[in-house]
Amino acid sequence: MTEHETTHALILGGTQGLGLAIAHKLKAEGCTKLVITGRDSAKGQAVAAGLGASFMEADLGNTEATVATVDRAADHLGRVDALVVAGALTDRGTVLDTSPELWDRMMTANVRTPFFALQRVAQHAIAAGHGASVVNILSMVVHCGQSFLAPYSASKATLANVTRNAAQALRHHHIRVNGINCGWMDTPGEDAVQRRHHGAGDDWLARAEAAQPFGMLVKPAHVAGLASYMLGSSSGVMTGALVDFDQNVAGAYAE
C-alpha cells in the first residue's frame, strides 16, 4: 500500500505554489480523495482537472465560508483525515504604519480561519471515531520577521502557538497537528509580491538565489515531501512539531 492510498485530504490554498506541490505529492503517493481550494474558481477548476482532484472555492478571509467548505469536503470525500493550511495573506506593514484594518484582515486569514477549519476537521474526526493529521504552513518569520512584515509575522507566530496547543489538546483523539516554518520560497505568489511591493524586475529570482548559501530559494517540491511525511502514517506519533525549513539558521549571527 502506498503512503496516502487511504488519505482523504483537504488543502486550503492548493491551486498554486506550495499548496499545489503538496497536492501533487499526495497524488503521487496514492491519494485519490483530494479537495483543493482557492479564490479563483476558473483557475481552481482547471488545476483540479489536471490533478484528478476536486476544487471548492474558498477565501481564507471569510472564516464562516471556509468552515462550510470543510463540511462540504467531508461530505464529498466521505471524511477529511488530512488537512493542510497552505494559503495566507502576506501584505506588508510595519509597527509604525499597520492599520487596524490590515491587522484584522491578516489575523482573520492567517489565524482565525485556520483555527476554525482545524476545529471543524477535529470535530468531524472525533464524531466519526477516526484519527486525522493537520499540517499548518508557517514561516521562519515566527522567530521575528522583517520590519515590513509586522502583522504577517505576528499572525504566523500566533498560528504556531495554535499548532502546538491543538496538538496537545487533540492527541488523545489520535489527531496530530504539526507545522513547517518555511524560508524564502520560489513560488508564483512570491514573484507577484516581489514585483508589487519591492519593484523587482524579471531577474529578481536569479539575483536572490545567487546570494543564498545553497544557490537557490526554498523549492515547493522539497517542502511538499515533508508535509506528506507529516500527514502520513510514516511519521507515527509525531505531533506538536514546528520544523524550520530553511538554509538560514534562526538565532545564528554572521561569523
C-alpha positions in Angstrom: 0.0 0.0 0.0 1.3 3.5 -0.9 1.6 6.1 1.9 -1.6 8.0 1.1 -3.8 5.4 -0.6 -6.4 5.8 2.2 -5.9 9.5 2.8 -8.9 11.9 2.4 -7.2 15.3 2.1 -8.3 18.9 2.0 -5.7 21.5 1.1 -6.8 25.1 1.8 -4.8 27.2 -0.7 -4.0 24.4 -3.1 -4.1 25.9 -6.6 -0.5 27.2 -6.8 2.8 27.3 -5.1 3.4 25.1 -2.1 -0.2 24.0 -1.7 -0.2 22.7 -5.3 3.2 21.0 -4.8 1.7 19.2 -1.7 -1.3 18.2 -3.8 1.0 16.7 -6.4 3.0 14.8 -3.8 -0.1 13.3 -2.2 -1.4 12.2 -5.5 2.0 10.7 -6.4 1.8 8.7 -3.1 -1.6 7.3 -3.8 -4.2 9.8 -2.7 -7.3 9.6 -4.8 -9.6 11.5 -2.4 -8.4 15.1 -2.6 -10.0 18.5 -2.5 -8.1 21.7 -3.2 -9.4 25.2 -2.5 -8.7 28.7 -3.8 -10.3 32.1 -4.5 -10.3 31.9 -8.3 -12.9 29.4 -9.4 -11.9 29.2 -13.1 -8.2 28.7 -12.2 -9.0 26.2 -9.5 -11.3 24.1 -11.7 -8.5 23.9 -14.3 -5.8 23.0 -11.8 -8.0 20.3 -10.2 -8.9 18.8 -13.5 -5.2 18.4 -14.3 -4.6 16.9 -10.9 -7.5 14.5 -10.9 -8.8 16.2 -7.8 -11.9 18.2 -6.8 -12.0 22.0 -6.4 -14.0 24.1 -4.0 -13.9 27.8 -3.9 -12.9 29.2 -0.6 -11.4 32.5 0.7 -9.5 32.4 4.0 -10.7 35.9 4.6 -14.1 34.5 5.2 -14.0 32.2 8.2 -17.6 31.0 8.1 -17.5 30.2 4.4 -14.2 28.3 4.8 -15.6 26.2 7.6 -18.6 25.4 5.5 -16.2 24.3 2.8 -14.7 21.8 5.3 -18.2 20.4 5.8 -18.7 20.2 2.0 -15.3 18.5 1.6 -16.1 16.0 4.3 -19.4 15.1 2.6 -17.8 14.9 -0.8 -14.8 12.8 0.3 -16.6 10.7 2.9 -14.4 12.2 5.6 -11.4 14.5 5.9 -8.5 12.9 7.7 -5.7 15.2 6.4 -5.8 19.0 6.4 -3.2 21.3 5.0 -3.5 25.1 5.6 -1.2 26.5 2.8 -2.9 29.8 2.0 -2.1 33.1 3.7 -2.1 36.8 3.3 1.4 38.4 3.0 0.5 42.1 2.8 3.2 44.5 4.1 3.1 46.7 7.2 5.4 47.9 9.9 4.8 48.5 13.6 4.6 52.2 12.6 2.1 52.1 9.7 0.0 49.0 10.1 -3.7 49.9 10.3 -6.2 48.2 12.4 -8.0 47.1 9.2 -4.8 45.4 7.9 -4.2 43.8 11.2 -7.7 42.4 11.4 -7.6 41.2 7.8 -4.3 39.4 8.3 -5.4 37.8 11.6 -8.6 36.6 10.0 -7.0 34.9 7.0 -3.8 33.7 8.7 -5.1 32.7 12.2 -8.9 32.8 12.7 -9.9 30.9 9.7 -7.1 28.2 10.1 -8.1 27.8 13.7 -11.8 27.2 13.0 -11.0 25.0 9.9 -8.8 22.8 12.2 -11.5 22.8 14.8 -14.1 21.6 12.3 -11.9 18.8 11.0 -11.2 17.7 14.5 -14.9 17.8 15.4 -15.8 15.6 12.3 -13.0 13.2 13.1 -13.9 12.8 16.8 -17.6 12.3 15.9 -16.7 9.7 13.3 -14.2 8.0 15.6 -11.1 8.2 13.3 -7.8 10.0 13.6 -6.5 12.8 11.5 -3.4 14.8 10.6 -3.1 18.5 10.2 -0.1 20.5 8.7 -0.1 24.3 9.1 2.3 26.0 6.7 4.1 28.6 8.8 7.2 30.8 8.1 10.6 31.5 9.5 9.1 34.9 10.5 7.7 33.2 13.6 11.1 33.8 15.1 10.9 37.6 14.3 10.5 38.6 10.7 11.5 41.7 8.8 10.2 45.1 10.0 7.9 45.4 7.0 6.2 42.1 7.9 5.0 43.1 11.3 1.4 41.8 11.1 2.3 38.8 9.0 4.9 37.8 11.5 2.5 38.2 14.3 -0.1 36.1 12.6 2.2 33.3 11.8 3.7 33.3 15.3 0.1 33.0 16.7 -0.7 30.2 14.3 2.5 28.4 15.5 1.1 28.5 19.0 -2.3 27.3 17.8 -0.5 24.4 16.2 1.2 23.2 19.3 -1.8 24.0 21.6 -4.1 21.9 19.3 -1.5 19.1 19.1 -1.6 18.9 22.9 -5.4 19.1 23.1 -6.1 16.6 20.4 -3.5 13.9 20.8 -5.8 11.5 22.8 -8.1 11.6 19.9 -5.3 10.5 17.6 -5.3 13.8 15.8 -1.8 15.0 15.1 -1.0 18.7 14.4 2.4 19.9 13.0 3.8 22.9 11.3 6.5 23.9 8.8 8.4 27.2 9.2 9.3 27.8 5.5 12.1 30.1 4.5 12.1 32.4 1.4 10.4 30.3 -1.2 10.3 30.3 -5.0 6.6 30.5 -5.8 4.2 32.4 -8.1 2.9 34.2 -5.1 6.4 35.4 -4.1 7.0 36.5 -7.6 3.9 38.7 -7.5 4.9 40.0 -4.1 8.4 41.0 -5.2 7.0 42.8 -8.2 4.1 44.5 -6.4 5.8 45.5 -3.2 9.5 45.7 -4.0 9.6 46.8 -7.6 11.5 43.7 -8.6 12.4 43.0 -12.2 12.5 39.8 -14.2 15.9 39.0 -12.8 14.9 39.2 -9.1 14.9 35.4 -8.6 18.3 34.9 -10.2 19.8 37.7 -8.1 18.1 36.4 -4.9 19.3 32.8 -5.4 22.8 33.9 -6.2 23.1 35.4 -2.7 21.8 32.3 -0.9 24.1 29.7 0.8 22.8 26.8 -1.4 22.4 29.0 -4.5 18.6 28.7 -4.5 15.5 29.7 -2.7 13.4 27.0 -0.9 11.6 25.0 -3.5 8.0 23.9 -3.0 8.6 20.3 -4.1 11.2 19.9 -1.3 8.7 21.1 1.4 6.0 19.0 -0.1 7.9 15.9 0.8 8.0 16.9 4.5 4.3 17.9 4.5 3.4 14.5 3.0 5.5 12.7 5.6 3.8 14.7 8.5 0.4 13.8 7.1 1.1 10.1 6.6 1.4 7.1 8.9 5.2 7.0 8.5 5.5 10.0 10.9 4.0 7.8 13.6 3.1 9.7 16.8 4.8 13.0 15.7 2.7 15.9 16.8 3.3 19.5 18.0 6.5 19.8 15.9 7.4 23.1 14.3 10.2 22.3 11.7 12.4 25.1 10.3 12.7 24.5 6.6 15.4 27.0 5.6 19.1 27.5 4.8 19.5 30.3 7.4 19.6 29.2 11.0 17.4 31.1 13.4 19.5 32.7 16.1 22.8 32.5 14.2 25.0 35.5 13.6 27.5 36.3 10.9 30.9 35.0 11.8 
